[in-house]
Amino acid sequence: MRLQTSAETLALRQAVEHGDLDWESRLLAVHHTLAATPTTGDDGTISGRWLTAHARFHSVLGEGGPNAQNPGV
């Protein structure tokens, strides 16, 4: 788990360093959506809308890094 955390921290750092204003604007917008979306539904299970918003946030986050054209890198 520490290796995954280190990799995610590095990816975030690189995204912030390499992302442009357009990327930053998209990231803020998807973060706003994620923050405003309830995590769970009325039945207590994880919300499908939250899962979608969460996945979109991480997708846009990755678009700011130097490997955005090579997502498998």
LUMTIPA-356620 format. One record per atom (N, C-alpha, C): atom name; x, y, z. Coordinates in steps of 0.2 Angstrom, whole numbers. Layout:
<pts>
<'CA' <X Y Z>>
...
</pts>
This chain:
<pts>
<'N' <4 -6 0>>
<'CA' <0 0 0>>
<'C' <4 6 0>>
<'N' <10 6 3>>
<'CA' <14 12 3>>
<'C' <17 14 -4>>
<'N' <18 8 -8>>
<'CA' <21 10 -14>>
<'C' <15 13 -18>>
<'N' <9 11 -18>>
<'CA' <4 14 -21>>
<'C' <3 21 -19>>
<'N' <3 22 -13>>
<'CA' <3 29 -10>>
<'C' <8 34 -13>>
<'N' <14 31 -13>>
<'CA' <20 35 -16>>
<'C' <19 36 -23>>
<'N' <16 31 -27>>
<'CA' <15 32 -34>>
<'C' <10 38 -35>>
<'N' <4 37 -31>>
<'CA' <-1 42 -32>>
<'C' <1 49 -30>>
<'N' <5 50 -25>>
<'CA' <8 56 -23>>
<'C' <12 59 -28>>
<'N' <17 55 -31>>
<'CA' <21 57 -37>>
<'C' <17 59 -43>>
<'N' <11 55 -44>>
<'CA' <7 57 -50>>
<'C' <4 64 -49>>
<'N' <1 65 -43>>
<'CA' <-2 71 -41>>
<'C' <3 77 -42>>
<'N' <9 76 -39>>
<'CA' <14 81 -39>>
<'C' <15 83 -47>>
<'N' <16 78 -51>>
<'CA' <18 79 -58>>
<'C' <12 82 -62>>
<'N' <6 81 -60>>
<'CA' <0 84 -63>>
<'C' <0 91 -62>>
<'N' <1 93 -55>>
<'CA' <1 100 -53>>
<'C' <6 104 -57>>
<'N' <12 101 -57>>
<'CA' <18 104 -61>>
<'C' <17 105 -68>>
<'N' <13 100 -71>>
<'CA' <13 100 -79>>
<'C' <6 102 -81>>
<'N' <1 102 -77>>
<'CA' <-6 104 -79>>
<'C' <-6 111 -81>>
<'N' <-10 113 -86>>
<'CA' <-11 120 -88>>
<'C' <-18 122 -85>>
<'N' <-19 129 -87>>
<'CA' <-25 132 -84>>
<'C' <-32 128 -86>>
<'N' <-32 126 -92>>
<'CA' <-38 122 -94>>
<'C' <-39 116 -90>>
<'N' <-33 112 -89>>
<'CA' <-34 106 -85>>
<'C' <-36 108 -78>>
<'N' <-33 113 -75>>
<'CA' <-34 115 -68>>
<'C' <-42 117 -67>>
<'N' <-45 120 -72>>
<'CA' <-52 122 -72>>
<'C' <-56 116 -73>>
<'N' <-54 111 -77>>
<'CA' <-58 105 -77>>
<'C' <-58 101 -70>>
<'N' <-52 101 -67>>
<'CA' <-51 97 -61>>
<'C' <-55 100 -56>>
<'N' <-55 107 -55>>
<'CA' <-59 110 -50>>
<'C' <-67 109 -51>>
<'N' <-69 109 -58>>
<'CA' <-76 107 -59>>
<'C' <-78 100 -57>>
<'N' <-74 95 -59>>
<'CA' <-75 88 -57>>
<'C' <-75 87 -49>>
<'N' <-70 91 -46>>
<'CA' <-70 90 -39>>
<'C' <-76 93 -36>>
<'N' <-78 99 -38>>
<'CA' <-85 102 -36>>
<'C' <-90 96 -36>>
<'N' <-91 93 -42>>
<'CA' <-96 88 -43>>
<'C' <-95 82 -38>>
<'N' <-89 80 -37>>
<'CA' <-88 75 -32>>
<'C' <-89 77 -25>>
<'N' <-87 82 -23>>
<'CA' <-89 85 -16>>
<'C' <-96 86 -15>>
<'N' <-100 87 -20>>
<'CA' <-107 88 -19>>
<'C' <-111 82 -20>>
<'N' <-108 77 -22>>
<'CA' <-112 70 -23>>
<'C' <-112 66 -17>>
<'N' <-118 64 -14>>
<'CA' <-118 60 -9>>
<'C' <-114 53 -10>>
<'N' <-110 51 -5>>
<'CA' <-106 45 -6>>
<'C' <-111 39 -6>>
<'N' <-116 39 -2>>
<'CA' <-120 33 -1>>
<'C' <-128 35 -3>>
<'N' <-131 30 -5>>
<'CA' <-138 31 -7>>
<'C' <-142 30 0>>
<'N' <-149 30 -1>>
<'CA' <-154 30 4>>
<'C' <-153 23 8>>
<'N' <-151 18 4>>
<'CA' <-150 11 7>>
<'C' <-144 10 10>>
<'N' <-139 15 10>>
<'CA' <-133 14 13>>
<'C' <-127 11 9>>
<'N' <-129 10 3>>
<'CA' <-124 7 -2>>
<'C' <-120 13 -5>>
<'N' <-114 11 -8>>
<'CA' <-111 17 -11>>
<'C' <-115 19 -17>>
<'N' <-115 25 -18>>
<'CA' <-119 28 -24>>
<'C' <-116 27 -30>>
<'N' <-120 25 -35>>
<'CA' <-117 24 -42>>
<'C' <-115 31 -45>>
<'N' <-119 36 -43>>
<'CA' <-117 43 -45>>
<'C' <-110 45 -42>>
<'N' <-109 44 -36>>
<'CA' <-103 45 -33>>
<'C' <-97 41 -36>>
<'N' <-98 35 -37>>
<'CA' <-93 31 -41>>
<'C' <-91 34 -47>>
<'N' <-96 36 -51>>
<'CA' <-94 39 -58>>
<'C' <-91 46 -57>>
<'N' <-93 50 -52>>
<'CA' <-89 56 -51>>
<'C' <-82 55 -48>>
<'N' <-81 50 -44>>
<'CA' <-75 49 -42>>
<'C' <-70 46 -47>>
<'N' <-73 42 -52>>
<'CA' <-69 40 -57>>
<'C' <-67 45 -62>>
<'N' <-72 50 -63>>
<'CA' <-70 56 -67>>
<'C' <-65 60 -64>>
<'N' <-65 61 -58>>
<'CA' <-60 65 -54>>
<'C' <-53 63 -55>>
<'N' <-53 56 -54>>
<'CA' <-46 53 -55>>
<'C' <-44 53 -63>>
<'N' <-48 52 -67>>
<'CA' <-47 53 -74>>
<'C' <-44 60 -76>>
<'N' <-48 65 -74>>
<'CA' <-45 72 -76>>
<'C' <-39 73 -72>>
<'N' <-38 71 -66>>
<'CA' <-32 72 -62>>
<'C' <-26 69 -66>>
<'N' <-27 63 -69>>
<'CA' <-21 60 -73>>
<'C' <-20 64 -79>>
<'N' <-25 68 -82>>
<'CA' <-24 71 -88>>
<'C' <-18 77 -87>>
<'N' <-17 79 -81>>
<'CA' <-12 84 -80>>
<'C' <-5 82 -80>>
<'N' <-4 76 -79>>
<'CA' <3 74 -79>>
<'C' <7 73 -85>>
<'N' <13 72 -85>>
<'CA' <18 71 -91>>
<'C' <16 65 -95>>
<'N' <13 60 -92>>
<'CA' <11 54 -96>>
<'C' <4 54 -98>>
<'N' <1 60 -98>>
<'CA' <-6 60 -100>>
<'C' <-8 56 -107>>
<'N' <-3 57 -111>>
<'CA' <-4 53 -118>>
<'C' <-2 46 -118>>
<'N' <1 44 -112>>
<'CA' <2 37 -111>>
<'C' <0 34 -104>>
<'N' <-7 34 -104>>
<'CA' <-10 32 -97>>
<'C' <-7 26 -94>>
<'N' <-5 21 -97>>
<'CA' <-2 15 -94>>
<'C' <5 16 -91>>
<'N' <8 22 -92>>
<'CA' <15 23 -90>>
<'C' <14 25 -83>>
</pts>
